[in-house]
Amino acid sequence: MSKNSDPKEPIEEKGPIESLVDSPLRLLVFCAALLIFSLAGGMLIGSIVKENRSSSARNSVPVMSVEKGTPETVDDAPLESEETIRPLSKPVDALSHDNPYTVPRDESLPGVAENLEKETVIAALPPSGAQQIEEGPAWQRYAARSGVSDHTKPTIAIVIDDVGLNRKRIKELVALDEVITLSFLPYAPNLQESVQLTRSQGHEAMLHLPMEPTRASANPGPNALLNKLSAQEIRDRVILNLDSFEGYVGVNNHMGSKFTAYEPGMQIVMDELAKRDLLFLDSKTTSASTGYRLALEKNVPAAIRDVFIDNVINVPDILKQLKKVEKLAAKNGHAIAIGHPHAETISALKIWMPQAVNAGYNFSTVSHILSFKNKIATKTE
């Protein structure tokens, strides 16, 4: 036996790498396995990262539950959007309104009616379209036809605010058979065109004036009235907003649970409304609002919202709120309800309005209710 075949002689052992190098087939199999493992691992890690990002994005969008019985949370709570979130450089309306993630902050800006003891009458209107009165206070001059033939029936005024950016919803609202009021955000585009469309279809327009909410994270939008501003800055912003379009009867507050409780600021608002002969509807986003009281002191025709109809955004709950509106109208002779241009709100109105008419209710406007109240007051004196 040769020396090399001696079983007692130790055999040289090769490491795994050396074995792979010596065998091309083994090397090929190893490389293939390594590639498959890398791809699988990469896909797993990518999936985990994507899920974490999605979760983080969902959690970053502010959401506030609406607390029942707390009026100031209603107009200050974010509403669900059915459109793609707009860039921060653009304002939003009711479909994604009051959401600080989408509304730009802009803090760059450094007797109205006839006396309540006098009778005020809205003149007869054409069969359709906006009222055509050349003289008189603006809140009557731009009023829509009342739609009321029998004043013995209870009257309901439906106000849809936060309107402006979604043209589709404006068209759906003005197509409703009964008269309503649309309250437009002053920073929306093409306002004059939207207001003309609204009035041409026999409905009424108002201006939805942005004011500071109590909740600091909620953004009322550009040129909002803020408590920290000087008196001159507040006045400048009021004038700027009031000049944003024409053809509206008055103003109601957008948010404002903080500002409407700020009497010095609201005094300025009422002074400017009085100069322009406009009415004021207090959205009543807080029980501490000074708006209605100050309006009466300044002889500004004023009313207070009775019911928010879409605190909960689904058709059954909105219909329940509308039943509350009926009860209040039956009790007091009239009721003013505020809603927003959600698809669910519009659907509920389409269902409910014909039923309310058949049940003996009138549909009219805030301006008509104020005029009719004045007529009653005059007759009873």
C-alpha positions in Angstrom: 0.0 0.0 0.0 1.3 3.4 -0.8 2.1 6.0 1.7 -0.8 8.2 0.5 -3.3 5.4 1.2 -2.2 4.8 4.7 -5.5 4.9 6.8 -3.6 6.3 9.8 -2.6 9.4 7.9 -4.9 12.3 8.7 -7.0 13.5 5.8 -7.1 17.4 5.2 -10.6 18.8 5.9 -11.9 21.6 3.7 -14.1 24.5 5.0 -17.6 25.1 3.5 -16.4 28.0 1.4 -13.5 26.0 -0.1 -15.9 23.2 -0.8 -18.2 25.6 -2.7 -15.3 27.0 -4.7 -14.1 23.5 -5.7 -17.6 22.6 -6.9 -19.2 25.0 -9.4 -22.6 23.2 -9.0 -22.6 23.8 -5.3 -21.6 27.4 -5.8 -24.5 27.9 -8.2 -27.0 26.4 -5.9 -25.8 28.5 -3.0 -26.0 31.7 -5.0 -29.6 30.9 -6.1 -30.7 30.2 -2.6 -29.1 33.4 -1.3 -30.9 35.4 -4.0 -34.3 33.9 -3.2 -33.8 34.5 0.5 -32.8 38.2 -0.1 -35.9 38.8 -2.3 -38.2 37.2 0.3 -36.7 39.2 3.1 -36.9 42.4 1.2 -40.6 41.9 0.4 -41.4 41.1 4.1 -39.5 44.2 5.3 -41.2 46.4 2.7 -44.6 45.2 3.7 -44.0 45.9 7.4 -42.7 49.4 6.6 -45.7 50.2 4.3 -48.2 49.1 7.0 -46.5 51.2 9.6 -46.6 54.2 7.4 -50.3 53.7 6.6 -51.1 53.4 10.3 -49.0 56.5 11.1 -50.8 58.5 8.4 -54.2 57.4 9.7 -53.3 58.4 13.2 -52.0 61.8 12.1 -55.3 63.0 10.7 -57.1 64.9 13.5 -60.4 63.3 14.4 -62.7 64.6 17.1 -65.8 62.9 18.4 -68.9 65.0 18.6 -70.0 65.1 22.2 -73.8 65.2 22.5 -75.2 68.2 24.2 -72.2 70.3 23.6 -73.1 72.8 20.9 -69.6 74.2 20.4 -68.3 70.9 19.2 -70.7 70.7 16.3 -69.3 73.3 14.0 -65.8 72.9 15.2 -65.5 69.1 14.5 -63.8 67.8 11.3 -66.2 66.5 8.8 -65.5 63.5 6.5 -64.3 64.3 3.0 -65.3 62.5 -0.1 -62.7 64.2 -2.2 -58.9 64.0 -2.3 -57.4 66.2 0.5 -56.4 69.5 -1.1 -52.9 70.9 -0.7 -52.3 73.1 2.3 -52.2 76.2 0.1 -55.9 75.9 -0.7 -58.9 76.3 1.6 -61.6 73.7 2.0 -65.3 73.7 2.5 -67.7 71.4 4.4 -66.6 68.2 2.8 -63.3 68.4 4.7 -63.9 71.6 6.7 -62.6 72.5 10.1 -59.6 70.1 9.6 -56.3 71.7 10.5 -54.6 69.2 8.2 -56.2 70.7 5.2 -57.1 74.3 6.0 -54.4 76.9 5.5 -53.6 79.2 8.4 -53.5 82.8 7.3 -52.7 85.4 10.0 -51.0 87.9 7.6 -53.3 90.8 8.0 -51.8 93.1 10.5 -79.2 100.5 11.2 -79.4 97.6 9.4 -82.8 96.3 9.4 -85.9 98.2 10.0 -86.3 98.8 13.7 -87.9 95.8 15.3 -90.8 98.0 16.4 -91.6 98.9 12.8 -93.4 96.7 10.3 -91.1 95.1 7.6 -92.7 93.5 4.6 -91.0 91.5 1.8 -92.6 92.5 -1.5 -94.2 90.1 -3.8 -91.7 88.0 -5.8 -91.6 86.8 -9.3 -92.8 83.1 -9.8 -89.2 82.0 -9.6 -85.7 83.3 -9.0 -84.3 85.8 -6.7 -86.2 88.7 -5.3 -86.2 91.8 -7.4 -86.3 94.8 -5.0 -84.3 97.8 -6.0 -84.6 99.7 -2.7 -84.6 98.9 1.0 -82.1 97.1 3.3 -79.9 94.4 1.8 -81.4 91.7 3.9 -84.7 92.3 2.1 -83.3 93.4 -1.2 -81.5 90.1 -1.8 -84.1 87.9 -0.1 -85.5 84.9 -1.9 -89.2 84.5 -2.3 -90.8 83.2 0.8 -92.6 80.2 -0.6 -95.3 80.7 2.1 -98.9 81.1 1.1 -100.6 80.1 4.4 -99.0 81.8 7.5 -101.1 79.7 9.8 -98.8 76.8 9.1 -95.5 76.3 11.0 -92.5 77.5 9.0 -89.1 75.9 8.7 -85.9 77.6 7.4 -83.1 75.2 6.3 -79.6 76.7 6.2 -76.8 74.8 4.7 -73.5 76.4 5.6 -69.8 75.6 4.9 -70.7 75.8 1.2 -68.3 77.0 -1.5 -65.7 74.7 -2.9 -67.7 71.7 -4.0 -69.6 72.8 -7.1 -71.4 69.4 -7.4 -73.0 69.7 -4.0 -74.1 73.3 -4.7 -75.9 72.1 -7.9 -77.5 69.3 -5.9 -78.7 71.7 -3.2 -80.2 74.3 -5.5 -82.0 71.5 -7.3 -84.1 70.9 -4.2 -87.8 71.6 -4.6 -88.2 73.7 -1.5 -86.5 77.0 -0.7 -83.3 76.8 1.3 -80.4 79.1 2.3 -76.8 78.4 1.3 -74.2 80.1 3.5 -70.9 80.5 1.6 -67.4 80.5 2.9 -65.8 83.8 1.8 -62.5 82.2 0.8 -64.1 79.8 -1.8 -63.4 80.4 -5.5 -66.0 81.6 -8.0 -68.3 82.9 -5.3 -70.2 85.3 -7.3 -71.0 82.7 -9.9 -72.2 80.3 -7.2 -74.4 82.9 -5.5 -76.0 83.9 -8.9 -76.8 80.2 -9.5 -78.3 79.9 -6.0 -80.5 83.0 -6.4 -81.5 82.2 -9.9 -83.0 78.9 -8.6 -85.1 80.7 -6.1 -82.9 80.1 -3.0 -81.2 82.5 -0.6 -77.5 83.2 0.0 -75.7 84.1 3.2 -72.0 84.6 4.1 -70.4 82.1 6.5 -68.0 84.3 8.4 -64.9 82.5 9.8 -64.4 83.0 13.5 -62.0 81.5 16.1 -63.1 78.2 17.7 -62.3 77.2 21.3 -60.4 74.1 20.1 -56.9 75.4 19.2 -56.3 72.6 16.7 -59.3 73.6 14.6 -58.5 76.0 11.8 -61.4 78.3 10.6 -59.5 79.3 7.5 -57.9 82.4 6.0 -58.8 85.8 7.5 -60.7 84.4 10.4 -61.7 86.7 13.3 -59.4 86.0 16.2 -59.5 87.3 19.8 -55.9 88.2 19.8 -56.2 90.7 16.9 -56.4 94.4 17.5 -59.7 96.2 17.0 -58.5 97.6 13.7 -57.3 94.2 12.5 -60.7 92.6 13.3 -62.5 95.4 11.5 -60.2 95.0 8.5 -60.9 91.3 8.3 -64.7 91.7 8.7 -64.7 94.2 5.8 -62.5 92.0 3.7 -64.8 89.0 4.2 -68.0 91.0 3.7 -66.6 92.3 0.4 -65.9 88.8 -1.0 -69.2 88.7 -2.9 -72.6 90.3 -3.3 -76.2 89.3 -3.2 -76.4 87.8 0.3 -78.9 88.7 3.0 -76.6 88.4 6.0 -74.1 86.5 8.0 -73.8 83.5 10.3 -70.6 82.4 12.1 -68.3 79.6 10.8 -67.0 78.0 14.0 -66.6 80.9 16.4 -67.1 79.1 19.8 -64.3 81.3 21.1 -64.8 84.6 19.2 -68.6 84.8 19.5 -68.1 84.9 23.3 -65.6 87.8 22.8 -67.9 90.9 23.2 -65.4 93.6 22.0 -64.9 91.7 18.7 -68.5 90.9 18.2 -69.4 94.6 18.7 -67.2 95.4 15.7 -68.9 92.7 13.6 -72.4 94.1 14.5 -71.3 97.6 13.6 -70.2 96.5 10.2 -73.4 94.5 9.6 -75.5 97.5 10.6 -73.7 99.7 8.1 -74.6 97.3 5.3 -78.1 96.5 6.4 -77.4 92.8 6.8 -79.0 90.3 9.2 -77.2 88.0 11.6 -77.9 84.3 12.3 -76.2 83.1 15.4 -75.1 79.5 14.7 -74.8 79.2 18.5 -71.7 77.1 18.5 -71.4 78.0 22.2 -73.9 78.9 24.8 -71.7 81.9 25.7 -72.2 83.6 22.4 -72.9 87.3 22.6 -73.9 87.5 18.9 -77.7 87.6 19.2 -77.8 90.0 22.1 -75.4 92.5 20.5 -77.3 92.3 17.2 -80.5 93.3 18.8 -78.7 96.1 20.6 -77.4 97.4 17.3 -80.9 97.0 15.6 -79.5 94.3 13.4 -82.2 91.8 12.5 -81.2 88.5 14.2 -82.2 85.0 14.8 -80.7 81.9 16.6 -80.2 78.5 15.2 -82.6 76.0 16.7 -81.2 72.6 15.6 -78.1 71.2 14.0 -79.3 68.4 11.8 -76.2 66.5 10.9 -74.2 66.1 14.1 -74.1 62.5 13.2 -73.6 62.0 9.5 -76.0 59.3 8.4 -79.4 59.5 6.9 -81.4 57.9 9.8 -79.9 60.2 12.4 -80.4 63.2 10.2 -84.0 62.3 9.7 -84.4 62.1 13.5 -83.0 65.6 13.9 -85.4 66.9 11.2 -88.3 65.5 13.3 -87.0 67.7 16.1 -87.2 70.6 13.8 -90.8 69.8 13.0 -91.7 69.7 16.7 -90.1 73.1 17.4 -91.7 74.7 14.4 -95.1 73.3 15.5 -94.6 74.7 19.0 -93.1 78.1 18.2 -94.6 78.7 14.7 -91.1 78.6 13.1 -87.7 76.9 13.4 -84.3 77.4 11.9 -82.1 74.4 11.2 -78.5 74.3 10.1 -76.8 71.5 8.2 -73.8 70.9 5.9 -73.5 69.8 2.3 -72.9 66.1 3.0 -74.3 63.6 0.6 -76.2 62.1 3.5 -77.7 65.5 4.5 -78.9 66.1 0.9 -80.3 62.6 0.7 -82.2 63.1 4.0 -83.6 66.4 2.8 -84.9 64.8 -0.4 -86.7 62.2 1.7 -88.0 64.5 4.4 -89.1 67.7 2.6 -92.0 66.2 0.7 -93.2 64.5 3.8 -93.0 67.8 5.8 -95.0 69.6 3.1 -97.7 67.0 3.2 -97.7 67.2 7.0 -98.6 70.9 6.8 -95.2 72.7 7.1 -94.0 75.7 5.1 -90.4 76.1 3.9 -89.0 79.5 3.9 -85.9 81.6 4.7 -84.4 83.3 7.7 -85.1 86.7 6.2 -88.8 85.8 5.8 -89.1 84.5 9.3 -87.6 87.8 10.6 -90.0 89.8 8.5 -93.0 87.9 9.5 -92.1 88.1 13.2 -91.8 91.8 12.8 -95.3 92.0 11.2 -96.8 90.0 14.1 -95.1 92.2 16.7 -96.4 95.3 15.0 -100.0 94.0 14.8 -100.1 93.0 18.5 -98.8 96.4 19.8 
